[in-house]
Amino acid sequence: MAGRRGGSRGWVSREALIRTLGQADAARVVEVLGGKRLDVPAAADPAFSRLATRLGEEIARKVCAAFGGQVTFPRRLVPLDEEIGRLRREMLTPTEIARHLHCTERYVYLVLSRQ
């Protein structure tokens, strides 16, 4: 997990995000901020209102309390390989899976060949 204030730099793991915020709030953060580097403001900072507008005030307060400085949030909560397997079990074709997950068909076939 990224450190508190003081300009720390780092990334936030899926596990840390879920452990800190809970599944539903972590999903919201990933939906809005996934894959992006962000300078997480203190709750008293004027930039907090922009974060609160994007995430909702309660989630924004949790994010500010837990993560400080410049951090990168994960792009997804479920690893891509797991998501590919889940979608295949739902009977989606490799082409549909690739389109849905914004990855190549070749990668989908590679993952499926290992499962």
Buried (B, 14 or more C-beta within 10 A) or exposed (E): BBEEEEEBEBEBEBEBBBEBBEEEBBBBBBEBBBEEEBEBBEBEEEEBEEBBEBBBEEBBBBBBEBBBBBBBBBEBBBEBBEBBBEBBEEEBEBEBBBEEBEBEBEBBEEBBEEE
